[in-house]
Amino acid sequence: MRGTKEDRKFLSNQGIDKYQDMISLPHHVSKTHAPMPVQDRAAQFAPFQALNGHGEAVRETARLTAERLELDEACKALLDGKLRTIWERLSLKPAVSITYFVPDAYKAGGSYVTKEGCVKKIDQYEGSLIFTDRTRIKIDDIIEIDIAKEDFSCIIRE
């Protein structure tokens, strides 16, 4: 039997004396299975996430979105004039900077994005601007248009 008399007394007091016959046995090593790598053994004790997806839900709730702005008639008229200017210069593929609203896919609101590029086409049927890189922006989502100088167009760059 292993251990000192005090150790045996301690084990006996703990109710472990019924395992004394196993304590002196050698450690079993399988002849058919290779030992598990230390990395895999450590993975058994990795943190457990009881509420699966809770962290993502909290982050999503904390994410801020902007409300969609409603333009007054004066702003709408100004944007309409700038769209007409783009229409007149469409053959030159005018360079523009457009700020527009992108609705959020998961909750109310969205964000405002600014796109710079050259307008290739105005799709009147769908009510959208189409850029040379094939980006489509709905005209109803636009809140600001900046047109580059008259002498600058994308024809020069192509």
Summary of the structure (lengths in Angstrom):
residues: 158
radius of gyration: 35.2
end to end distance: 89.7
largest distance: 102.1
contacts: 314
relative contact order: 0.12
helix: 34%
strand: 25%
